[in-house]
């Protein structure tokens, strides 16, 4: 695929030196590659984003492309060179990012189709704790090679009791989750985004994936064999998310539930109550 390399270099330099990013400077650069689709499956951790991204990639024959600079402890903000690469060949990526003005600017400039996935906070945090337990078995710890941007994994976490680890996860996961939801609420009318609830997806995979594929612009009929695939089987570092809605609530103590609800109550009137409801779908 031909591309004016000097034009790309000039644009990258200009973007780096002259803030903010100016989408108009990029118009026409990728005219030959306008049919290549970039899809971002955006979610809170443990909300099915890996599963959704893999189904899209396999069904739509869109290559998997990381759209941020790195995973693990790195922030998942969109990374300009990665978007350039994805535009040349197409790309789909799972990503945990907030709707910052800078991320939205890049999504709009590169015509990124966003699938925003959320899961009720109780099941999400319980699943997150299981994932942290799995990652604590990885080596080395303490250097940021495993985990998330908002929770640093160290050897000392292994010494926590089951209840203490859950409290630790609540302390770090819930504030990030709330910030994620608040940021994407601002974009609720954005036609380039499709908002999906994990609970609804698990209840009716065919219907929800049909909407996802239509949003992207590909064949909405996804084979059942693909919908039933387990893409995390055998993974040593990522736990699965499949569990019955409400199972996370049952796993939490009254004190832990109260702690979570207290944090949500700080943002009364911000449409957060729906994320406390695991029976809404």
N, C-alpha and C positions, 0 to 999 in steps of 0.2 A: 504494500500500500504506500503510495507516494504522498509525501507531505513536505512542505517547505520547512526544512529543519531550522534555517536561520530565523524564520518567522516565529517558530516555537520558542527558540532561545530568546529572542527579543521580547516576546510576550511574557515569558517566565521571569526574565530580569525586570521588566517593567512592573509586573505584578508584585514582585518581591520588594522593589524599591519605592514604588508609589502606591501608598494605601489610600483608599480601599481598592479592592479588586474591581476592575472595570469590565463588565461582561461585553460591552459594545466592542471592545478591542478584539474580541475573539470571533465576532460574527463573520461567517464565511470561511473561516480557517478549516472547518470540518465539513464543508459542503458535500464533499464526495462520500462522506461516511455518515450521512444523516440517518440512514436506515438502521445503523447499528444502535441497539438498545442498551441503555445503562439502567439497571434496576437496583435499588437499595432497599433491602429488607431491614427496616429500622425498628428496634425494639428495646425494651428493658431486658436485662439478662434473664434467662430461663423462661422465655415466653414463646419458644418454638421457632425462632428466627433461622436457626441452622437447618431445620427440617424444611421450612418454606423456601429458603434460598436454593436448597438442593433439588426440590421438586421443580422449581422454575427453571433452573439450569438444565436439568435433564429433559424436561418436557419442551422447553423452548429452544433447546440447543444453543443456549447462551453460555459462554465460558465463565467459570468462576473467576472473579477478579477482586482482590482486596482494594477497597476504595479509600481506606485510611492509610497512614504511613506504616502502622504496625498494630498488632493486637496485644494480648496480655495486659500489662500495666499501663500501656500507652492510651492516651485519650483517642477516641475513635472519630475525631473530626475528619471531614473530607480532605483529601490530599491532592493538590492540583496535578502533579505529575501522574498520579494514579488515574485520575479522571481522563487525562490526555490518552493514556494507554488504553483505557477501557473504551474510549470513543473510537479508536481505530479498529477494534475487533468486536466491540460489544462486551458487556460484562454484567454479572449479577453478584451482589455481595451482601452478606449479613453484617450488620453494623449497629453498635450501641452508641448512638449520638443524640445530642439535643438539637432542637431547632434554633440554633444561634443565627443571627443575621448573616454571618459569614457562610455557614453551611447552606442556608437557604439561597444565598446569592449564587453559590457554586451549583446547587441543584438546578436552579432556573437557567443558568448560563449553559449547562451541559445537558439540559432536558432530561434530567434523571427522574425516572418514575419511582416514586416512593411508596412502599407498603409499610404503614406504621402499625405495629403489633403490640397490644397490651394484654396483660393478664391480671386477674385480681391479686391484690397485694399479698394476701395471706398465703395463697398457693405459690406465688412467685418467690416470696422470701424463704419459704420452707424448701422449695426446690433449689434455691440459691445456696442455702446452707449445705444441702447434700453435695452440690457441686464444689463448694469450698472444701468439704471433707475429702473429696476425691483429689482435688488439686494439692492438698496438703501432703499427699503421698508422693508428689513429684519432687524431683531434685534438680537444681538446688533451690532452696527457699531463701528469701531475704534479699534477692537481687532484682526482682521484678520480672522474671522470665515467665512466671505463671500468675494468673489471677486477673484483676481488674484495676482500672485506674483509681477507683475510690476505696480500695481495700488492699493493703499491702500484706502479702503472705509471709509469715516468719515462722521459725521453729517454735516460738513461744505459743503460737495458736494451737499447736498440737496438745499442749498441756491443759487446755480448757475442757471443762466438762461439756456434755452435750447441750445442757441448758445455757451455759456460759457462752458457747459458740453461737447459739441462736441469738442471744442478746447482742453479741458482737456484730452479727450479720444485720440485725435490725438497726443498730446504731449507724452503720455505714451504708447499707443498701437502701433503706427507706427514704432518707433525704435525697439520694440520687434519683430514685424512682419518682418522687414527687416533682423534682426539678424537670425531669424528662417529660412527665405528663403536662406540667404547666407550660413548658416551652412549645409542645406540639398542639396544645389547645389554641394557641395563637394562630396556628395554621389550619384550623378546622375547616375553613372554606376553600382551601387551596385545591384546585381541580387536578393538580399533578400528584395528589396524594390519595391513597385509599387507606381508610382506617379499619383495622380488623381486630376483633376480640379473639383471643386464644380459645376461650370457652366455646364460642360459636364455631370456630374452625374444627375443634375436636368433636363437636356434636354433628356437624354436617360438612365433611371435608369436600365432597363433590361440589356442593353449592358455593362454598366460600372460595374454593380454588377457581371455580368458573369465573367468579367476579374478579379475582386477582389477575387471571390471564386476560380477561377482557380489558382490564385497566392497562395492562402492559401492551396489549395489541397483538396477542397470539391466540392460537386455537384454544378455546375454553374447555374442551373436552379432555380431561386428564385421565389416563388409564388408572383403574383401581389398583393395579399392581404397583404403580409408582406411588400412589397415595398411601399405600400400606408399607412402604419401605422404611427400614430403620437405618438411618444414615449414621447413627452414633454407635452402632453395635461394635464392640471391641475397642472403643476409644478409652485410652488410659487417663485422659485429662479432662474430658467433658462428660458430665452426667446427663442422662436423658430427662425429658420434661413431662413425659406422659404419666398422668395420675388423675384420679377422679376429682372433678371440681369440688372444692370444699375440704379435701383431705388435708391441705395445709393448715386450714383453720382448726381442724381437729387435733393437729399435732402441736399447736401452740398453747401455752398456759394462759390463764386469765390475765395475768400481769403482762405478758407479752402482747396479747391482743389489745389491752388497754394502752400500752405504750405506743403501738402502731396507730391506733385511733386518735391518740392525743396529738401526734405529729400531723395527721391529716386535718384535725380540727383547727390548726393554726391558719388554714387556708380556706376557711368557710366562704362559700359563695363562688368558689373557683371550679365547680363541677367535678369535684374529686370523689364524691360519695359513690359514684358508680364503680370505682375501683376497689371499694370495700365489699362489693356484692359479687359473690361467686355463683349466684343462682340467676343472675340477670339475663343469661343467654340460654 
